[in-house]
Every structure is written in C-alpha cells, then in structure tokens.
Amino acid sequence: MCCTSATFAVWSSAWLNGAAASDDVLDALLAWGEAHDVVAADAAAAEAFDLPLAFNRAATPVQLLMALRSHGAKSLRLVLPAPGDVRGLGAGGPFAEAALRAGEAVVISELAFGIVPEPVAEGLMRWTVFSLAAPAALEFVGMGEAEHGLTDTIRASAGALQSLNVESNRPGVRAELSARLRSVPQCEWPAGTPGRSLRVLQRAQEIDAILAIASIDDPGGALSASAAAQRAQALRPLFDAVRTARTASVNEAVRVFSEQPDRSS
C-alpha cells in the first residue's frame, strides 16, 4: 500500500461488499499505527456517523465501518492531492485544507463525506470525518492510461535523472534504495485485488524511492536555491505520474470490489 488512506479505501470497500471481514480491515490498519481512533470535524458529520466531535473522546474504526454500512456506502475512493493539484477535493473548505496538508484522503462520493488520517502521537492515527458541501467529482483515470503515463514520463524524464547523476554522486545508492523500499509498511491486500493494480503500485513505489533519493542534496554540501528549484521542476512530472498511478491503481481495486456481487448476503 502506498499510504494509510489507500489501505483503508481498499480494505473497507472489500468489507462493505462482503470480500473481507471487519477484523481484516483492522489488522491491515495496524501497519500504519498501533492504535486508530475516529472523530468528526463538524456537526453534520458527527450526526450522520454518530461520532464525537474533535477534542472529545474519540470513537473506534469499528464504529466508522458500521456507520458506513448503515448508510449504504459501497466504495471509498483515494485522493492524493498536492499543491497545484486538488482534484477530488471538491470546492475547498476544511476537508480540502486537511487533505492537502496530509497529502492523502478518502472520499465517500455517494454520501458527500471525506476522511483524512493524521498521526497525532507515537503509534496513534486519527481519522477525521468531514461533511462536504456537495459530492466530490472524482476524475477517473484508467489503469492503461495511468500505466502508460508512468512509463512515458519515466522515458521523458530520463535526461533529467541522468543529469542529476544520482548513482555516481551518492555512493551506496543501491543499498539506500533497497533500504527505502524495505522501510515502506508491507500491507496485505484483500483476496481478489486486481493483479494489474498490484504491479503498477509496485512500479510506482520503486520510482518514488528513486525520486526520494534524487531529491536529497549531495553528501557534503547543499544545492543552491536555483539548482534546487531546477531539480524540483525536472522531477515534478515524475512525482505527478507516481501520484496518478497510485490513485488509479487503488481506485481500480475499489471499483472491482464495489461492482462484484455482495458475498455478505
């Protein structure tokens, strides 16, 4: 999984459609924190999901799952916003601000609610539910488009990566890359997750690790402000392509679970 919201979106959608048990959802979340709690950001969300408002005693993820089922939710979609790209966040407001700050969120489009995770203490992840003024319009990106876009962007950015000369400037870069990949929480996926989603996510994870290393200043010195800006500009298309590939892969898995016959009935 690429982030906390991706884990919750896929596993919750699998559970809502009878492809996973609630305990499976809770176990998957443990990769991102030993404890998880849930609060509402506003009165409308508190009333709809029977959740406490922020700064009151928090609810549990089980309560959130049951509220989602009682409201007839079938799928939770991942959004990965970034400065300059707020697709899927609706018309701004507290949810958009929180999601942009976190760099991730889950949208329940049919119910006009959004959920943002945030680490608030060592081992504790807090999920905040926001009501939306209107259902967020989510842009659909097909798996083929996302996969080809990632491949094409890698080719187009090859010159930029070569000019950064990461491997020669950073001794032991291959070991550093392996360490970064190992440090990512290894989450299980529900049975029935599309293989193409898994493959594209793995490729995106590898590129993201390379970008993280390429974005670090050379050992023994820092880049000038202009050089850092040039580097950021050169790598931006790859960062964007990785986010698009991850979003498409996760939401394709969500689509597959939400469109299959409900096995819980």
SENU-29562 format. One record per residue: z, y, x of N, C-alpha, C in turn; residue number from 1. Coordinates in steps of 0.05 Angstrom, whole numbers, padded with zeros to 5 digits. Layout:
<atoms>
ATOM n_Z n_Y n_X ca_Z ca_Y ca_X c_Z c_Y c_X num
ATOM Z Y X Z Y X Z Y X NUM
...
</atoms>
This chain:
<atoms>
ATOM n_Z n_Y n_X ca_Z ca_Y ca_X c_Z c_Y c_X num
ATOM 00000 -00024 00017 00000 00000 00000 00000 00025 00018 1
ATOM -00013 00046 00008 -00015 00070 00025 00008 00089 00020 2
ATOM 00022 00087 -00002 00044 00105 -00008 00061 00094 -00030 3
ATOM 00084 00107 -00035 00102 00098 -00056 00089 00099 -00084 4
ATOM 00074 00120 -00089 00061 00122 -00115 00041 00101 -00120 5
ATOM 00027 00092 -00099 00007 00071 -00102 00021 00045 -00110 6
ATOM 00043 00039 -00097 00058 00015 -00104 00067 00015 -00133 7
ATOM 00078 00038 -00142 00087 00040 -00169 00064 00038 -00189 8
ATOM 00042 00052 -00183 00019 00052 -00201 00008 00024 -00206 9
ATOM 00004 00009 -00184 -00008 -00017 -00186 00011 -00037 -00199 10
ATOM 00035 -00039 -00189 00054 -00059 -00199 00063 -00053 -00228 11
ATOM 00066 -00027 -00235 00074 -00021 -00262 00051 -00027 -00281 12
ATOM 00026 -00021 -00273 00004 -00027 -00290 00001 -00057 -00294 13
ATOM 00006 -00073 -00273 00005 -00102 -00275 00026 -00111 -00295 14
ATOM 00051 -00100 -00293 00072 -00108 -00311 00067 -00100 -00340 15
ATOM 00056 -00076 -00344 00051 -00067 -00371 00030 -00084 -00385 16
ATOM 00014 -00098 -00369 -00007 -00115 -00381 -00002 -00145 -00377 17
ATOM 00023 -00151 -00371 00031 -00179 -00371 00023 -00195 -00346 18
ATOM 00015 -00181 -00324 00007 -00195 -00300 00029 -00196 -00279 19
ATOM 00052 -00185 -00285 00075 -00185 -00266 00101 -00183 -00282 20
ATOM 00123 -00191 -00269 00149 -00188 -00281 00161 -00162 -00273 21
ATOM 00180 -00152 -00288 00193 -00127 -00281 00208 -00129 -00254 22
ATOM 00219 -00152 -00248 00232 -00156 -00222 00212 -00154 -00199 23
ATOM 00186 -00162 -00204 00166 -00159 -00184 00161 -00129 -00177 24
ATOM 00161 -00112 -00198 00158 -00084 -00193 00181 -00073 -00176 25
ATOM 00205 -00080 -00184 00229 -00070 -00169 00229 -00080 -00140 26
ATOM 00221 -00105 -00136 00221 -00116 -00109 00200 -00102 -00092 27
ATOM 00177 -00095 -00104 00156 -00081 -00089 00165 -00054 -00080 28
ATOM 00181 -00040 -00097 00190 -00014 -00090 00210 -00013 -00067 29
ATOM 00223 -00036 -00062 00243 -00037 -00040 00230 -00031 -00013 30
ATOM 00204 -00035 -00011 00191 -00029 00015 00193 00001 00022 31
ATOM 00198 00017 00001 00198 00046 00005 00226 00058 00004 32
ATOM 00246 00042 -00002 00273 00052 -00003 00292 00031 -00015 33
ATOM 00316 00031 -00005 00336 00011 -00015 00344 00016 -00044 34
ATOM 00342 00041 -00052 00350 00048 -00079 00331 00068 -00091 35
ATOM 00327 00067 -00117 00309 00085 -00131 00322 00094 -00157 36
ATOM 00320 00120 -00163 00331 00130 -00189 00310 00148 -00201 37
ATOM 00315 00155 -00227 00295 00169 -00243 00309 00192 -00258 38
ATOM 00296 00216 -00257 00306 00238 -00273 00282 00252 -00286 39
ATOM 00287 00269 -00305 00267 00285 -00319 00267 00313 -00308 40
ATOM 00244 00325 -00306 00242 00353 -00296 00245 00373 -00318 41
ATOM 00241 00365 -00343 00242 00384 -00365 00251 00369 -00391 42
ATOM 00258 00385 -00411 00269 00374 -00435 00250 00355 -00450 43
ATOM 00224 00362 -00450 00205 00345 -00463 00203 00317 -00451 44
ATOM 00203 00316 -00424 00203 00290 -00410 00229 00275 -00415 45
ATOM 00251 00289 -00414 00277 00277 -00419 00279 00264 -00446 46
ATOM 00268 00278 -00467 00269 00268 -00494 00250 00244 -00497 47
ATOM 00226 00247 -00487 00206 00226 -00491 00214 00200 -00478 48
ATOM 00226 00201 -00454 00232 00177 -00439 00262 00170 -00439 49
ATOM 00277 00186 -00454 00306 00181 -00455 00318 00181 -00427 50
ATOM 00312 00202 -00412 00321 00205 -00384 00339 00229 -00381 51
ATOM 00357 00228 -00362 00373 00252 -00356 00357 00273 -00342 52
ATOM 00364 00298 -00346 00351 00320 -00331 00361 00319 -00302 53
ATOM 00345 00331 -00285 00352 00333 -00257 00380 00345 -00254 54
ATOM 00394 00336 -00233 00421 00345 -00227 00443 00332 -00245 55
ATOM 00434 00315 -00264 00453 00298 -00279 00451 00270 -00267 56
ATOM 00468 00253 -00278 00468 00225 -00268 00441 00212 -00274 57
ATOM 00429 00201 -00254 00402 00191 -00256 00400 00164 -00271 58
ATOM 00376 00159 -00281 00371 00133 -00294 00359 00114 -00273 59
ATOM 00352 00090 -00282 00341 00070 -00264 00311 00066 -00269 60
ATOM 00297 00054 -00250 00269 00048 -00254 00265 00029 -00278 61
ATOM 00283 00012 -00283 00280 -00006 -00306 00279 00010 -00332 62
ATOM 00295 00031 -00335 00294 00048 -00358 00267 00061 -00361 63
ATOM 00256 00070 -00338 00230 00083 -00339 00209 00063 -00347 64
ATOM 00209 00039 -00337 00190 00018 -00344 00191 00012 -00374 65
ATOM 00215 00009 -00385 00218 00003 -00413 00208 00026 -00430 66
ATOM 00212 00051 -00421 00203 00074 -00436 00172 00075 -00436 67
ATOM 00160 00068 -00413 00131 00067 -00412 00120 00047 -00431 68
ATOM 00132 00024 -00432 00122 00003 -00451 00126 00011 -00480 69
ATOM 00149 00023 -00486 00154 00031 -00514 00135 00052 -00523 70
ATOM 00125 00068 -00505 00105 00089 -00512 00076 00079 -00511 71
ATOM 00072 00054 -00505 00046 00042 -00505 00029 00048 -00481 72
ATOM 00041 00056 -00459 00026 00061 -00435 00013 00035 -00425 73
ATOM -00011 00037 -00415 -00026 00014 -00405 -00032 00016 -00375 74
ATOM -00033 00041 -00365 -00041 00044 -00337 -00030 00070 -00326 75
ATOM -00023 00069 -00300 -00014 00092 -00286 -00033 00098 -00263 76
ATOM -00044 00122 -00261 -00064 00128 -00242 -00053 00143 -00218 77
ATOM -00063 00137 -00194 -00054 00150 -00170 -00070 00176 -00165 78
ATOM -00055 00197 -00157 -00069 00221 -00147 -00057 00227 -00119 79
ATOM -00074 00236 -00101 -00066 00243 -00074 -00075 00271 -00068 80
ATOM -00062 00291 -00078 -00071 00319 -00074 -00066 00328 -00046 81
ATOM -00080 00349 -00039 -00077 00362 -00013 -00085 00391 -00017 82
ATOM -00077 00409 00001 -00085 00437 -00001 -00115 00439 -00004 83
ATOM -00125 00453 -00024 -00153 00455 -00029 -00165 00433 -00046 84
ATOM -00149 00413 -00053 -00159 00391 -00069 -00137 00383 -00088 85
ATOM -00137 00394 -00112 -00116 00388 -00132 -00127 00373 -00156 86
ATOM -00148 00357 -00151 -00159 00341 -00173 -00138 00322 -00185 87
ATOM -00138 00321 -00211 -00120 00303 -00225 -00093 00314 -00231 88
ATOM -00088 00339 -00223 -00062 00351 -00228 -00061 00369 -00252 89
ATOM -00083 00373 -00266 -00083 00390 -00290 -00083 00419 -00282 90
ATOM -00072 00435 -00300 -00075 00465 -00297 -00051 00477 -00283 91
ATOM -00042 00465 -00262 -00020 00476 -00247 00007 00471 -00260 92
ATOM 00027 00487 -00253 00054 00484 -00264 00072 00467 -00246 93
ATOM 00097 00461 -00255 00116 00448 -00238 00107 00420 -00228 94
ATOM 00093 00405 -00245 00083 00379 -00235 00064 00382 -00212 95
ATOM 00044 00400 -00216 00024 00404 -00194 00037 00413 -00169 96
ATOM 00057 00430 -00171 00071 00440 -00147 00086 00417 -00133 97
ATOM 00100 00401 -00149 00115 00379 -00137 00097 00358 -00125 98
ATOM 00075 00352 -00139 00056 00332 -00129 00043 00341 -00103 99
ATOM 00035 00366 -00102 00023 00377 -00078 00042 00377 -00054 100
ATOM 00067 00383 -00060 00088 00383 -00039 00092 00354 -00028 101
ATOM 00092 00335 -00046 00096 00307 -00038 00071 00294 -00027 102
ATOM 00047 00305 -00035 00022 00293 -00026 00014 00268 -00042 103
ATOM 00029 00263 -00064 00023 00239 -00080 00037 00242 -00107 104
ATOM 00027 00228 -00127 00039 00227 -00153 00026 00205 -00170 105
ATOM 00038 00200 -00192 00027 00181 -00212 00022 00197 -00238 106
ATOM 00000 00192 -00250 -00007 00206 -00276 -00010 00185 -00298 107
ATOM 00004 00190 -00320 00001 00173 -00344 -00016 00190 -00363 108
ATOM -00042 00188 -00359 -00060 00206 -00373 -00059 00204 -00403 109
ATOM -00056 00180 -00414 -00056 00177 -00443 -00031 00189 -00456 110
ATOM -00010 00193 -00440 00015 00203 -00451 00020 00232 -00442 111
ATOM 00003 00243 -00425 00007 00270 -00414 00033 00274 -00400 112
ATOM 00039 00255 -00381 00062 00257 -00364 00054 00250 -00336 113
ATOM 00069 00261 -00317 00065 00255 -00289 00091 00249 -00275 114
ATOM 00090 00233 -00254 00114 00225 -00240 00110 00229 -00210 115
ATOM 00130 00241 -00197 00129 00247 -00169 00153 00235 -00155 116
ATOM 00148 00219 -00134 00170 00208 -00118 00178 00226 -00095 117
ATOM 00203 00226 -00088 00213 00242 -00066 00237 00229 -00053 118
ATOM 00237 00225 -00027 00261 00215 -00013 00282 00237 -00013 119
ATOM 00306 00231 -00024 00327 00251 -00026 00351 00245 -00008 120
ATOM 00352 00221 00002 00374 00213 00021 00364 00188 00035 121
ATOM 00379 00181 00056 00372 00157 00071 00371 00132 00052 122
ATOM 00347 00121 00050 00344 00097 00033 00342 00102 00004 123
ATOM 00343 00127 -00005 00342 00133 -00034 00316 00148 -00041 124
ATOM 00301 00137 -00060 00277 00150 -00070 00282 00159 -00099 125
ATOM 00276 00185 -00104 00280 00195 -00131 00252 00200 -00144 126
ATOM 00250 00190 -00169 00225 00193 -00185 00231 00214 -00206 127
ATOM 00215 00235 -00207 00219 00257 -00227 00195 00256 -00246 128
ATOM 00201 00255 -00272 00181 00254 -00293 00176 00282 -00304 129
ATOM 00151 00291 -00304 00144 00317 -00314 00126 00314 -00339 130
ATOM 00131 00332 -00358 00112 00333 -00381 00089 00352 -00373 131
ATOM 00065 00345 -00382 00041 00361 -00376 00032 00376 -00401 132
ATOM 00022 00400 -00397 00013 00416 -00419 -00010 00402 -00434 133
ATOM -00026 00386 -00420 -00048 00371 -00432 -00053 00347 -00414 134
ATOM -00065 00326 -00425 -00072 00303 -00408 -00089 00312 -00384 135
ATOM -00081 00302 -00360 -00096 00310 -00336 -00123 00295 -00335 136
ATOM -00143 00310 -00329 -00170 00298 -00327 -00173 00286 -00299 137
ATOM -00176 00260 -00299 -00177 00245 -00273 -00206 00239 -00266 138
ATOM -00214 00247 -00243 -00242 00243 -00234 -00245 00214 -00225 139
ATOM -00265 00200 -00237 -00269 00172 -00229 -00288 00171 -00205 140
ATOM -00279 00156 -00185 -00296 00151 -00162 -00298 00121 -00159 141
ATOM -00322 00111 -00161 -00327 00082 -00160 -00321 00071 -00132 142
ATOM -00316 00045 -00131 -00310 00033 -00105 -00333 00034 -00086 143
ATOM -00357 00030 -00096 -00381 00032 -00079 -00384 00060 -00067 144
ATOM -00380 00080 -00084 -00382 00107 -00074 -00361 00114 -00053 145
ATOM -00336 00104 -00059 -00314 00110 -00040 -00318 00096 -00013 146
ATOM -00327 00070 -00015 -00330 00055 00010 -00353 00066 00026 147
ATOM -00375 00072 00013 -00398 00083 00028 -00392 00111 00039 148
ATOM -00376 00126 00023 -00369 00153 00032 -00352 00151 00057 149
ATOM -00333 00132 00058 -00316 00129 00082 -00333 00121 00106 150
ATOM -00351 00102 00102 -00368 00093 00124 -00386 00116 00134 151
ATOM -00398 00130 00115 -00416 00152 00123 -00402 00174 00137 152
ATOM -00377 00180 00128 -00362 00201 00141 -00353 00193 00169 153
ATOM -00347 00168 00173 -00340 00158 00200 -00364 00162 00218 154
ATOM -00387 00156 00209 -00411 00159 00226 -00416 00188 00232 155
ATOM -00414 00205 00211 -00419 00233 00214 -00399 00247 00232 156
ATOM -00374 00235 00233 -00353 00247 00249 -00350 00234 00276 157
ATOM -00368 00216 00283 -00366 00201 00308 -00366 00221 00332 158
ATOM -00383 00241 00330 -00384 00261 00352 -00358 00276 00355 159
ATOM -00346 00283 00333 -00320 00297 00334 -00299 00280 00347 160
ATOM -00298 00255 00339 -00278 00237 00350 -00283 00232 00380 161
ATOM -00308 00230 00387 -00315 00226 00415 -00307 00250 00432 162
ATOM -00312 00274 00421 -00305 00298 00435 -00275 00302 00440 163
ATOM -00260 00290 00421 -00231 00291 00425 -00222 00272 00447 164
ATOM -00238 00251 00452 -00234 00233 00475 -00205 00222 00474 165
ATOM -00198 00212 00451 -00171 00202 00446 -00163 00181 00466 166
ATOM -00181 00161 00469 -00173 00138 00485 -00168 00145 00514 167
ATOM -00185 00163 00526 -00181 00169 00554 -00158 00188 00558 168
ATOM -00153 00206 00538 -00131 00226 00541 -00104 00214 00536 169
ATOM -00102 00192 00523 -00076 00180 00515 -00075 00152 00526 170
ATOM -00064 00147 00549 -00061 00120 00560 -00044 00103 00540 171
ATOM -00053 00079 00537 -00038 00061 00519 -00044 00067 00489 172
ATOM -00067 00080 00484 -00072 00087 00456 -00075 00063 00438 173
ATOM -00086 00041 00448 -00090 00017 00431 -00063 00006 00423 174
ATOM -00044 00006 00441 -00017 -00004 00434 -00004 00016 00414 175
ATOM -00009 00041 00418 00002 00061 00399 -00010 00058 00371 176
ATOM -00036 00052 00370 -00049 00047 00345 -00038 00023 00331 177
ATOM -00034 00001 00346 -00023 -00023 00334 00006 -00018 00324 178
ATOM 00021 -00003 00339 00048 00004 00330 00048 00020 00305 179
ATOM 00030 00039 00302 00029 00055 00278 00022 00037 00254 180
ATOM 00003 00019 00257 -00005 00002 00235 00018 -00017 00227 181
ATOM 00033 -00026 00247 00056 -00043 00241 00079 -00028 00227 182
ATOM 00080 -00002 00232 00102 00014 00220 00099 00020 00191 183
ATOM 00075 00016 00181 00070 00021 00152 00083 -00001 00136 184
ATOM 00099 00007 00115 00111 -00014 00098 00091 -00034 00088 185
ATOM 00097 -00060 00092 00080 -00081 00083 00087 -00090 00055 186
ATOM 00073 -00080 00036 00079 -00087 00008 00061 -00109 -00002 187
ATOM 00072 -00126 -00018 00056 -00147 -00032 00040 -00134 -00054 188
ATOM 00018 -00147 -00061 00002 -00138 -00083 00003 -00158 -00106 189
ATOM 00001 -00149 -00131 00001 -00169 -00153 -00023 -00188 -00151 190
ATOM -00018 -00212 -00160 -00040 -00232 -00161 -00061 -00220 -00180 191
ATOM -00086 -00223 -00171 -00108 -00212 -00187 -00118 -00185 -00178 192
ATOM -00105 -00174 -00158 -00115 -00148 -00147 -00143 -00152 -00135 193
ATOM -00162 -00135 -00141 -00189 -00139 -00131 -00190 -00139 -00100 194
ATOM -00204 -00159 -00090 -00206 -00161 -00061 -00220 -00137 -00048 195
ATOM -00238 -00125 -00062 -00252 -00101 -00050 -00232 -00078 -00047 196
ATOM -00213 -00075 -00066 -00193 -00054 -00063 -00176 -00059 -00038 197
ATOM -00169 -00084 -00034 -00153 -00090 -00010 -00168 -00085 00015 198
ATOM -00193 -00092 00016 -00209 -00088 00040 -00213 -00058 00046 199
ATOM -00219 -00042 00026 -00223 -00014 00031 -00197 00000 00038 200
ATOM -00175 -00008 00026 -00149 00003 00033 -00142 -00003 00062 201
ATOM -00148 -00027 00071 -00142 -00035 00099 -00158 -00018 00118 202
ATOM -00184 -00014 00111 -00201 00003 00128 -00191 00032 00129 203
ATOM -00183 00042 00106 -00173 00069 00105 -00147 00072 00121 204
ATOM -00130 00051 00120 -00105 00052 00136 -00111 00053 00166 205
ATOM -00131 00038 00175 -00138 00038 00203 -00148 00066 00212 206
ATOM -00165 00077 00195 -00176 00104 00201 -00154 00125 00201 207
ATOM -00135 00122 00182 -00113 00141 00181 -00096 00140 00206 208
ATOM -00092 00116 00216 -00076 00113 00241 -00090 00126 00264 209
ATOM -00117 00123 00266 -00132 00136 00287 -00130 00166 00285 210
ATOM -00132 00176 00260 -00131 00205 00256 -00104 00216 00264 211
ATOM -00083 00201 00258 -00056 00210 00265 -00053 00213 00295 212
ATOM -00064 00194 00310 -00063 00196 00339 -00081 00218 00350 213
ATOM -00105 00221 00338 -00123 00242 00346 -00112 00270 00340 214
ATOM -00093 00272 00321 -00082 00298 00314 -00059 00306 00332 215
ATOM -00050 00288 00349 -00027 00294 00367 -00038 00308 00392 216
ATOM -00023 00328 00401 -00031 00342 00426 -00031 00322 00449 217
ATOM -00048 00328 00469 -00049 00311 00493 -00021 00311 00506 218
ATOM -00014 00288 00518 00012 00288 00533 00013 00309 00554 219
ATOM 00035 00323 00556 00040 00342 00577 00030 00370 00571 220
ATOM 00020 00375 00547 00011 00402 00540 00003 00404 00511 221
ATOM 00003 00428 00502 -00005 00433 00474 -00032 00447 00473 222
ATOM -00047 00442 00452 -00073 00455 00448 -00068 00485 00441 223
ATOM -00088 00501 00448 -00087 00529 00439 -00091 00529 00409 224
ATOM -00084 00552 00397 -00087 00554 00368 -00116 00550 00359 225
ATOM -00135 00561 00374 -00163 00559 00367 -00172 00530 00370 226
ATOM -00164 00516 00391 -00171 00488 00395 -00160 00471 00373 227
ATOM -00135 00476 00366 -00122 00460 00344 -00137 00464 00318 228
ATOM -00145 00489 00313 -00160 00495 00288 -00187 00481 00288 229
ATOM -00200 00480 00311 -00226 00466 00313 -00222 00436 00309 230
ATOM -00201 00426 00320 -00196 00397 00316 -00191 00391 00287 231
ATOM -00174 00407 00274 -00168 00403 00246 -00193 00404 00229 232
ATOM -00211 00423 00235 -00236 00426 00220 -00254 00402 00224 233
ATOM -00254 00392 00249 -00271 00369 00255 -00262 00344 00241 234
ATOM -00236 00341 00238 -00224 00316 00226 -00221 00318 00196 235
ATOM -00223 00342 00185 -00218 00345 00156 -00235 00326 00139 236
ATOM -00261 00324 00144 -00277 00306 00127 -00266 00277 00127 237
ATOM -00256 00268 00150 -00246 00241 00151 -00220 00238 00135 238
ATOM -00202 00258 00138 -00178 00257 00122 -00185 00257 00092 239
ATOM -00204 00273 00084 -00212 00273 00056 -00224 00247 00047 240
ATOM -00240 00235 00064 -00253 00209 00057 -00232 00187 00055 241
ATOM -00211 00188 00072 -00190 00168 00070 -00175 00171 00044 242
ATOM -00168 00196 00036 -00154 00200 00011 -00171 00190 -00013 243
ATOM -00197 00197 -00012 -00214 00188 -00034 -00216 00158 -00035 244
ATOM -00218 00144 -00012 -00220 00115 -00012 -00194 00103 -00022 245
ATOM -00171 00114 -00014 -00146 00103 -00023 -00143 00106 -00053 246
ATOM -00149 00130 -00063 -00146 00135 -00092 -00164 00117 -00108 247
ATOM -00189 00114 -00099 -00208 00097 -00114 -00199 00068 -00113 248
ATOM -00189 00059 -00091 -00181 00030 -00088 -00158 00024 -00106 249
ATOM -00137 00041 -00106 -00114 00037 -00122 -00121 00039 -00152 250
ATOM -00137 00059 -00160 -00143 00062 -00188 -00163 00041 -00198 251
ATOM -00178 00029 -00180 -00194 00006 -00188 -00177 -00018 -00194 252
ATOM -00156 -00022 -00178 -00137 -00044 -00184 -00123 -00039 -00210 253
ATOM -00115 -00014 -00215 -00102 -00007 -00240 -00121 -00012 -00264 254
ATOM -00146 -00005 -00261 -00166 -00009 -00282 -00169 -00039 -00288 255
ATOM -00170 -00055 -00268 -00174 -00084 -00272 -00150 -00095 -00288 256
ATOM -00126 -00087 -00281 -00103 -00097 -00296 -00102 -00087 -00324 257
ATOM -00109 -00062 -00328 -00107 -00050 -00355 -00128 -00060 -00374 258
ATOM -00151 -00070 -00363 -00172 -00080 -00380 -00172 -00110 -00385 259
ATOM -00153 -00124 -00372 -00152 -00153 -00376 -00136 -00159 -00401 260
ATOM -00139 -00182 -00413 -00123 -00189 -00436 -00093 -00189 -00429 261
ATOM -00077 -00178 -00446 -00048 -00177 -00441 -00036 -00205 -00441 262
ATOM -00026 -00213 -00418 -00014 -00240 -00416 00015 -00242 -00426 263
ATOM 00026 -00218 -00432 00054 -00218 -00440 00058 -00226 -00470 264
ATOM 00036 -00225 -00485 00038 -00231 -00514 00035 -00261 -00519 265
</atoms>
